[in-house]
């Protein structure tokens, strides 16, 4: 028996639009972000997908994306688990800064290293490896069991928490995963085998 795991990065947020480092700051979706989340739900509905449970982060941009999707598939009251283990990577002292201003302050090369290295932390923040260290156990203990029982699970989260999860699912290296771009509101549908390996992967772009 195989189950289905659907990953969706939240729709465009207010700070995505302003080119700010967001991290754990709790900002809302833009009108475009809401439309992206609704469109994601419609794509999943058109595939005939129904969910047994949903997981999202402790941040409203992911929670609202999750709800837009559930509304679109006709499951607005579905059990939804919220946990900060799925939060975006914490950007520490960069949080709230415009990315261009950060480059002026610390230099283009240093900011690029913080953004695109696997295991180097920005000041006061998390590396992608640190993010994975909270995402992976949560997935193994809380989400994966539903999938391995043949269930269909929705995860609405963030670029870096989902990168950490995809890294494990796809067997990617740290160098490979930092190059992966995830579009906002784009569903990724995994079918898993009973032994937890990936049977198929489809990006509904």
Backbone as numpy.savetxt, mean C-alpha at the origin, in Angstrom:
# Nx Ny Nz CAx CAy CAz Cx Cy Cz
-6.53 -25.76 -2.79 -7.38 -24.56 -2.79 -6.49 -23.32 -2.79
-6.85 -22.36 -3.62 -6.10 -21.11 -3.62 -7.03 -19.96 -3.27
-6.43 -18.88 -2.76 -7.20 -17.70 -2.41 -6.69 -16.51 -3.20
-7.33 -15.38 -2.96 -7.03 -14.16 -3.71 -6.68 -13.03 -2.76
-5.61 -12.32 -3.11 -5.14 -11.17 -2.34 -5.10 -9.98 -3.28
-5.85 -8.93 -2.94 -5.90 -7.73 -3.78 -5.26 -6.57 -3.03
-4.22 -6.00 -3.63 -3.50 -4.87 -3.03 -3.83 -3.59 -3.81
-4.15 -2.51 -3.09 -4.43 -1.23 -3.75 -3.75 -0.11 -2.96
-2.90 0.66 -3.64 -2.37 1.87 -3.03 -3.46 2.92 -3.01
-3.54 3.68 -1.92 -4.59 4.69 -1.79 -4.58 5.66 -2.97
-5.73 6.27 -3.22 -5.82 7.29 -4.26 -4.98 8.51 -3.92
-4.84 9.40 -4.89 -4.02 10.60 -4.68 -4.44 11.33 -3.40
-3.44 11.67 -2.58 -3.72 12.41 -1.34 -3.44 13.90 -1.55
-3.89 14.70 -0.59 -3.67 16.15 -0.66 -2.17 16.47 -0.71
-1.38 15.68 -0.01 0.06 15.97 0.02 0.80 15.35 -1.16
0.26 14.27 -1.75 0.81 13.81 -3.03 0.74 14.97 -4.04
-0.41 15.62 -4.05 -0.65 16.71 -5.00 0.34 17.85 -4.78
0.66 18.12 -3.51 1.55 19.24 -3.17 3.04 18.84 -3.17
3.32 17.58 -3.51 4.71 17.10 -3.58 5.39 17.14 -2.21
4.64 16.77 -1.17 5.18 16.76 0.18 5.45 15.33 0.65
6.48 15.17 1.49 6.69 13.89 2.17 5.57 13.72 3.19
4.85 12.61 3.11 3.67 12.43 3.97 3.93 11.50 5.13
4.37 10.27 4.84 4.64 9.32 5.91 3.42 9.06 6.77
3.57 9.24 8.10 2.49 8.96 9.03 1.55 10.14 9.25
1.79 11.26 8.57 0.86 12.39 8.70 -0.47 11.98 8.08
-1.55 12.34 8.77 -2.87 11.81 8.40 -3.62 12.80 7.53
-3.35 12.77 6.24 -3.99 13.70 5.30 -5.04 12.97 4.48
-5.97 13.75 3.93 -7.09 13.17 3.21 -6.80 12.97 1.73
-7.80 12.44 1.04 -7.73 12.26 -0.41 -8.14 13.54 -1.12
-7.59 13.77 -2.30 -8.11 14.81 -3.19 -9.36 14.26 -3.88
-10.05 15.15 -4.61 -11.19 14.69 -5.41 -10.74 13.64 -6.42
-9.56 13.86 -7.01 -9.01 12.88 -7.94 -8.74 11.56 -7.24
-8.22 11.63 -6.01 -7.93 10.42 -5.26 -9.19 9.61 -4.97
-10.27 10.31 -4.64 -11.53 9.61 -4.44 -12.02 8.95 -5.72
-11.85 9.65 -6.84 -12.26 9.09 -8.13 -11.41 7.86 -8.48
-10.11 7.93 -8.17 -9.23 6.78 -8.43 -9.66 5.56 -7.61
-10.02 5.80 -6.34 -10.45 4.70 -5.48 -11.77 4.09 -5.97
-12.70 4.95 -6.40 -13.97 4.44 -6.95 -13.71 3.62 -8.21
-12.83 4.12 -9.06 -12.51 3.41 -10.30 -11.88 2.05 -10.01
-11.03 2.00 -8.97 -10.44 0.72 -8.58 -11.52 -0.27 -8.17
-12.49 0.21 -7.39 -13.59 -0.65 -6.98 -14.42 -1.14 -8.16
-14.61 -0.26 -9.13 -15.40 -0.65 -10.31 -14.67 -1.72 -11.14
-13.35 -1.59 -11.25 -12.57 -2.62 -11.96 -12.70 -3.97 -11.27
-12.64 -3.94 -9.94 -12.75 -5.20 -9.19 -14.16 -5.77 -9.27
-15.15 -4.89 -9.23 -16.55 -5.33 -9.38 -16.75 -5.98 -10.75
-16.19 -5.35 -11.78 -16.35 -5.88 -13.14 -15.69 -7.25 -13.30
-14.70 -7.54 -12.45 -14.07 -8.88 -12.45 -14.87 -9.88 -11.61
-15.94 -9.41 -11.01 -16.77 -10.30 -10.20 -16.19 -10.61 -8.84
-15.26 -9.79 -8.37 -14.62 -10.07 -7.08 -15.50 -9.63 -5.92
-15.62 -10.51 -4.95 -16.26 -10.20 -3.67 -15.27 -10.56 -2.57
-15.24 -9.76 -1.52 -14.23 -9.93 -0.47 -14.81 -10.57 0.78
-13.95 -11.30 1.48 -14.33 -11.90 2.77 -13.92 -11.02 3.94
-12.89 -10.20 3.75 -12.41 -9.30 4.80 -11.50 -8.27 4.13
-11.41 -7.09 4.74 -10.52 -6.04 4.23 -9.57 -5.60 5.33
-8.38 -5.20 4.92 -7.37 -4.67 5.83 -6.91 -3.31 5.32
-6.68 -2.39 6.24 -6.17 -1.08 5.86 -5.32 -0.54 7.00
-4.75 0.63 6.78 -3.84 1.20 7.78 -4.62 2.04 8.79
-3.88 2.72 9.67 -4.50 3.61 10.65 -4.67 5.03 10.10
-4.42 5.22 8.79 -4.44 6.55 8.18 -5.63 6.70 7.25
-6.25 7.88 7.30 -7.55 8.06 6.63 -7.48 7.93 5.11
-6.34 8.27 4.49 -6.31 8.19 3.03 -6.45 6.75 2.55
-5.90 5.81 3.32 -6.06 4.40 2.98 -7.45 3.90 3.38
-7.94 4.34 4.54 -9.26 3.91 4.99 -10.36 4.37 4.05
-10.25 5.61 3.57 -11.27 6.12 2.65 -11.21 5.40 1.31
-9.99 5.11 0.86 -9.84 4.33 -0.38 -10.50 2.98 -0.23
-10.25 2.34 0.90 -10.85 1.03 1.18 -12.38 1.12 1.12
-12.95 2.15 1.74 -14.40 2.27 1.77 -14.98 2.55 0.39
-14.32 3.40 -0.39 -14.77 3.64 -1.77 -14.81 2.34 -2.56
-13.79 1.50 -2.38 -13.73 0.23 -3.11 -14.87 -0.69 -2.66
-15.06 -0.79 -1.36 -16.11 -1.67 -0.83 -17.50 -1.19 -1.27
-17.69 0.12 -1.30 -18.97 0.66 -1.78 -19.19 0.25 -3.25
-18.12 0.35 -4.04 -18.25 0.07 -5.48 -18.54 -1.40 -5.75
-18.00 -2.30 -4.92 -18.25 -3.73 -5.15 -19.52 -4.21 -4.44
-20.22 -3.27 -3.79 -21.49 -3.62 -3.14 -21.34 -4.28 -1.79
-20.21 -4.02 -1.10 -19.99 -4.58 0.23 -19.62 -3.49 1.24
-20.45 -2.46 1.38 -20.07 -1.32 2.22 -19.90 -1.65 3.70
-20.51 -2.73 4.16 -20.45 -3.09 5.58 -19.45 -4.20 5.87
-18.59 -4.53 4.91 -17.66 -5.65 5.12 -16.74 -5.39 6.31
-16.44 -6.46 7.05 -15.49 -6.36 8.16 -14.16 -5.80 7.66
-13.72 -4.71 8.28 -12.48 -4.05 7.88 -11.59 -3.87 9.10
-10.38 -4.39 9.01 -9.41 -4.33 10.11 -8.42 -3.21 9.83
-8.28 -2.28 10.78 -7.35 -1.16 10.63 -6.17 -1.36 11.58
-4.96 -1.23 11.05 -3.78 -1.45 11.90 -2.61 -0.62 11.37
-1.87 -0.01 12.31 -0.76 0.84 11.89 0.43 0.05 11.35
0.38 -1.28 11.46 1.41 -2.10 10.82 1.44 -1.87 9.32
0.28 -1.44 8.76 0.18 -1.20 7.31 0.38 0.26 6.95
0.74 1.10 7.93 0.97 2.52 7.64 2.09 2.72 6.64
2.08 3.88 6.01 3.17 4.27 5.13 4.49 4.29 5.91
5.57 4.19 5.20 6.89 4.39 5.80 6.94 5.74 6.51
7.52 5.78 7.70 7.66 7.01 8.47 8.88 7.77 7.94
8.62 8.96 7.38 9.72 9.75 6.81 10.42 10.64 7.84
10.02 10.55 9.11 10.73 11.26 10.16 10.78 12.76 9.93
12.01 13.33 9.95 12.18 14.77 9.84 11.79 15.31 8.46
11.65 14.42 7.47 11.23 14.87 6.14 9.72 15.09 6.05
8.97 14.51 6.98 7.50 14.57 6.91 7.01 16.02 6.89
6.16 16.31 5.92 5.60 17.65 5.79 6.42 18.59 4.93
7.62 18.17 4.55 8.48 19.02 3.72 8.19 18.81 2.25
8.27 19.90 1.49 8.23 19.78 0.04 9.50 19.07 -0.42
9.35 18.16 -1.36 10.51 17.36 -1.80 11.59 18.24 -2.43
11.19 19.29 -3.12 12.18 20.21 -3.70 12.92 20.97 -2.60
12.18 21.40 -1.55 12.82 22.10 -0.44 13.79 21.18 0.30
13.41 19.90 0.43 14.30 18.94 1.09 15.60 18.78 0.31
15.49 18.79 -1.01 16.70 18.68 -1.84 17.61 19.90 -1.66
17.00 21.08 -1.50 17.80 22.29 -1.28 18.50 22.23 0.08
17.83 21.65 1.07 18.38 21.61 2.43 19.48 20.57 2.57
19.24 19.36 2.05 20.18 18.25 2.26 20.97 17.85 1.01
20.53 18.36 -0.14 21.20 18.00 -1.38 20.45 16.91 -2.13
20.48 17.01 -3.43 19.75 16.08 -4.31 20.14 14.63 -4.05
21.45 14.40 -3.93 21.93 13.02 -3.79 21.49 12.40 -2.47
21.60 13.18 -1.38 21.22 12.64 -0.07 19.73 12.32 -0.01
18.89 13.20 -0.52 17.43 12.96 -0.50 17.10 11.76 -1.37
17.78 11.62 -2.50 17.56 10.46 -3.37 17.92 9.16 -2.63
19.01 9.19 -1.87 19.41 8.01 -1.09 18.33 7.66 -0.07
17.83 8.66 0.64 16.78 8.39 1.64 15.52 7.84 0.98
15.16 8.37 -0.17 13.93 7.95 -0.83 14.06 6.58 -1.49
15.23 6.30 -2.06 15.33 5.16 -2.96 16.34 4.10 -2.52
16.80 4.15 -1.28 17.63 3.05 -0.81 16.76 2.13 0.03
17.16 0.90 0.16 16.36 -0.09 0.87 16.53 0.00 2.38
17.76 0.28 2.84 18.02 0.14 4.27 18.62 1.38 4.93
18.56 2.53 4.27 19.06 3.77 4.88 17.88 4.63 5.33
17.89 5.02 6.59 16.77 5.76 7.18 16.98 7.26 7.01
15.90 8.00 6.71 15.99 9.45 6.82 16.06 9.83 8.31
16.49 11.03 8.63 16.60 11.41 10.05 15.28 11.22 10.81
15.32 10.42 11.86 14.13 10.20 12.68 13.07 9.31 12.06
13.38 8.67 10.93 12.36 7.90 10.23 12.73 6.45 10.00
12.00 5.81 9.08 12.17 4.40 8.78 12.77 4.20 7.39
13.55 3.15 7.24 13.93 2.67 5.91 12.81 1.76 5.40
12.91 1.38 4.13 11.94 0.42 3.59 12.09 -0.92 4.31
13.31 -1.28 4.66 13.51 -2.52 5.42 12.80 -2.46 6.77
12.86 -1.30 7.44 12.15 -1.13 8.71 10.64 -1.28 8.51
10.14 -0.71 7.42 8.71 -0.82 7.12 8.33 -2.28 6.94
9.16 -3.02 6.19 8.91 -4.45 6.00 8.91 -5.22 7.30
9.72 -4.79 8.25 9.82 -5.52 9.52 8.51 -5.47 10.32
7.65 -4.51 10.03 6.32 -4.52 10.68 5.23 -5.06 9.76
5.42 -4.90 8.44 4.41 -5.38 7.49 4.42 -6.90 7.38
5.61 -7.49 7.25 5.70 -8.94 6.99 5.07 -9.79 8.10
5.40 -9.56 9.38 4.77 -10.40 10.41 3.25 -10.21 10.45
2.80 -8.98 10.23 1.35 -8.73 10.24 0.68 -9.50 9.11
1.28 -9.48 7.95 0.73 -10.25 6.82 0.68 -11.74 7.15
1.79 -12.27 7.65 1.89 -13.70 7.92 0.84 -14.17 8.94
0.65 -13.36 9.99 -0.21 -13.79 11.09 -1.68 -13.41 10.92
-1.93 -12.27 10.26 -3.30 -11.76 10.22 -3.98 -11.87 8.85
-3.25 -11.69 7.77 -3.86 -11.66 6.45 -3.74 -12.97 5.69
-2.53 -13.49 5.64 -2.29 -14.70 4.86 -3.20 -15.87 5.23
-3.51 -16.11 6.53 -4.38 -17.25 6.85 -5.73 -17.21 6.14
-6.29 -16.01 5.97 -7.58 -15.90 5.25 -7.42 -16.34 3.80
-6.32 -15.92 3.18 -6.09 -16.27 1.78 -5.86 -17.77 1.62
-5.09 -18.35 2.53 -4.76 -19.77 2.42 -5.97 -20.67 2.70
-6.98 -20.11 3.34 -8.24 -20.86 3.51 -9.15 -20.70 2.31
-8.66 -20.03 1.28 -9.46 -19.86 0.06 -10.24 -18.58 0.00
-9.97 -17.66 0.94 -10.70 -16.41 0.98 -10.17 -15.38 -0.01
-10.92 -14.30 -0.13 -10.53 -13.17 -0.97 -10.36 -11.95 -0.06
-9.15 -11.41 -0.05 -8.77 -10.38 0.92 -8.39 -9.10 0.18
-8.93 -7.97 0.66 -8.58 -6.65 0.14 -7.61 -5.97 1.11
-6.53 -5.40 0.56 -5.60 -4.60 1.36 -5.47 -3.23 0.70
-5.96 -2.21 1.37 -5.82 -0.84 0.89 -4.79 -0.15 1.79
-3.63 0.18 1.22 -2.57 0.71 2.06 -1.76 1.75 1.29
-0.44 1.71 1.43 0.42 2.81 0.98 1.55 2.30 0.09
2.19 3.22 -0.62 3.23 2.83 -1.56 4.30 1.96 -0.95
4.82 2.36 0.20 5.94 1.61 0.77 5.52 0.39 1.59
4.38 0.45 2.27 3.94 -0.76 2.97 3.58 -1.84 1.96
3.02 -1.43 0.81 2.72 -2.41 -0.24 3.98 -2.88 -0.95
4.96 -1.99 -1.13 6.24 -2.43 -1.71 6.85 -3.54 -0.86
6.82 -3.36 0.46 7.39 -4.38 1.35 6.68 -5.71 1.17
5.36 -5.67 1.02 4.58 -6.89 0.85 4.87 -7.53 -0.52
4.91 -6.72 -1.56 5.20 -7.22 -2.90 6.60 -7.82 -2.97
7.54 -7.21 -2.26 8.90 -7.74 -2.22 8.91 -9.19 -1.75
8.14 -9.46 -0.70 8.07 -10.83 -0.17 7.31 -11.75 -1.12
6.19 -11.30 -1.65 5.38 -12.14 -2.53 6.11 -12.49 -3.81
6.82 -11.51 -4.38 7.46 -11.70 -5.68 8.92 -12.13 -5.58
9.43 -12.24 -4.35 10.82 -12.67 -4.17 11.82 -11.68 -4.73
11.55 -10.39 -4.56 12.43 -9.35 -5.11 13.53 -9.00 -4.12
14.62 -8.47 -4.63 15.70 -7.99 -3.77 15.42 -6.55 -3.35
16.20 -6.08 -2.36 16.07 -4.70 -1.93 16.33 -3.72 -3.05
17.30 -4.06 -3.90 17.64 -3.18 -5.02 16.51 -3.14 -6.05
15.84 -4.26 -6.24 14.74 -4.32 -7.21 13.51 -3.59 -6.70
13.18 -3.76 -5.43 11.91 -3.25 -4.93 11.88 -1.73 -4.88
13.02 -1.10 -4.63 13.01 0.37 -4.54 12.76 1.02 -5.89
12.91 0.26 -6.98 12.67 0.79 -8.32 11.21 0.60 -8.76
10.45 -0.15 -7.98 9.07 -0.45 -8.35 8.16 0.75 -8.08
7.48 1.21 -9.10 6.52 2.31 -8.95 5.11 1.73 -8.86
4.35 2.17 -7.86 2.97 1.73 -7.70 2.04 2.91 -7.97
1.16 2.75 -8.93 0.22 3.82 -9.23 -0.85 3.94 -8.15
-1.36 5.15 -7.93 -2.43 5.33 -6.96 -3.73 4.76 -7.51
-4.42 3.99 -6.67 -5.70 3.44 -7.06 -5.65 2.35 -8.11
-4.51 1.69 -8.24 -4.38 0.61 -9.24 -4.38 -0.75 -8.53
-5.41 -1.57 -8.72 -5.46 -2.87 -8.04 -4.44 -3.86 -8.60
-3.83 -4.61 -7.70 -2.94 -5.72 -8.06 -3.57 -6.98 -7.48
-3.90 -7.92 -8.35 -4.63 -9.12 -7.95 -3.69 -10.33 -7.96
-3.46 -10.88 -6.78 -2.65 -12.09 -6.63 -3.56 -13.28 -6.38
-3.28 -14.39 -7.04 -3.88 -15.67 -6.68 -2.77 -16.49 -6.03
-3.02 -16.97 -4.84 -2.01 -17.73 -4.12 -2.34 -19.22 -4.11
-1.31 -20.03 -4.19 -1.47 -21.47 -4.01 -1.64 -21.79 -2.52
-2.04 -23.02 -2.25 -2.26 -23.43 -0.86 -0.98 -23.40 -0.03
0.18 -23.45 -0.69 1.45 -23.40 0.04 1.99 -21.97 0.17
1.16 -20.98 -0.16 1.43 -19.55 -0.03 2.24 -18.97 -1.18
2.66 -19.80 -2.14 3.37 -19.26 -3.30 2.38 -18.59 -4.25
2.90 -17.74 -5.11 2.07 -16.98 -6.04 1.74 -17.82 -7.28
0.44 -18.01 -7.52 0.02 -18.74 -8.73 -0.08 -17.79 -9.92
-0.57 -16.55 -9.66 -0.67 -15.56 -10.74 -0.74 -14.18 -10.14
-0.40 -13.20 -10.98 -0.43 -11.79 -10.57 -0.92 -10.97 -11.74
-1.86 -10.09 -11.50 -2.39 -9.23 -12.55 -2.55 -7.81 -12.03
-2.02 -6.85 -12.78 -2.16 -5.44 -12.44 -3.31 -4.86 -13.27
-4.33 -4.34 -12.60 -5.50 -3.82 -13.32 -5.32 -2.31 -13.54
-4.34 -1.98 -14.38 -4.00 -0.58 -14.64 -4.97 0.07 -15.63
